[in-house]
Amino acid sequence: MAHEGDRAGRNHVDVTLRGIATFFSGVLFREEIARRPGTLQGVDPRARLLATLLFLFSVSLARSIPALLAHAALPLVAIAISRIRPKEFLGAGFLLAIIFSLLMAAPATLNIFTRGEVILPLLFRDQEWRYGPYVLPQVIGVSRQGVLTAATFLLRVLSSVAAVLWLTLSTRWVDLLRALRSFRLPPIFVQVSGMTIRYLIALLRHSEELHLGKKSRSICRRSIAAEQAWIGSRIANAWERGLHLIQEVSEAMIARGFRGEARFPPGSRFGMAGWVLVVAIAFLCAAIHFV
């Protein structure tokens, strides 16, 4: 039994390490997607960011199902033009967004929460049950109004998530930060966003290296208390190293002339292609609302 527990523990750690390695490869692979010779990859990142913001604003104003369906088609067209494969798009988080949105929208379809005409009865009761302001109807099921409410929620959320994922997949991280700074966001916001991503990647890589180093030097497994003590000491050590790293990075940046303003490599100019994209998105969104 002890051997089976040890094997299960090792398998769990190995699965976690494979997940970390997959994360690193996914980050690098997304950079490769952004470098593909797609039609929209050549458009200025500021234009892509502005077009995405216009699209999100338009989606928030849409109320009808046809208007939301028309909005949902725009990110799909952008994904196809950018040469982003469906598997890559789903693996980037869209599949999780679908599952989470369905779980959130499912209760709204019941006439318990959204009153209306029942189109799919699920449960029959002898009589209506009332407790104060709460009423449980005699027939519990899926209502037509609830389906419309859930469909509106799903289309609005998934369209917005698809647009944001397209932006992040088709744009390199440094280009996205440069585009955010061009919109006059506070320098501290851009700086913290960039450093957070770098520190998270450094922390994951450090965790992987610690475990691999311990595994290569271990002959047999120690007691659980000893393993927990080792993990606690490594967490404290990682915290201490992180504090030293923050101080060293800050001193190095100040020594190189940093004064609170993040400097990015010069990018391309906001050319005709960028204006065409922004005007096209604005025109299509306006046409959806007024046609």
Disulfide bonds with the S-S distance in Angstrom:
none
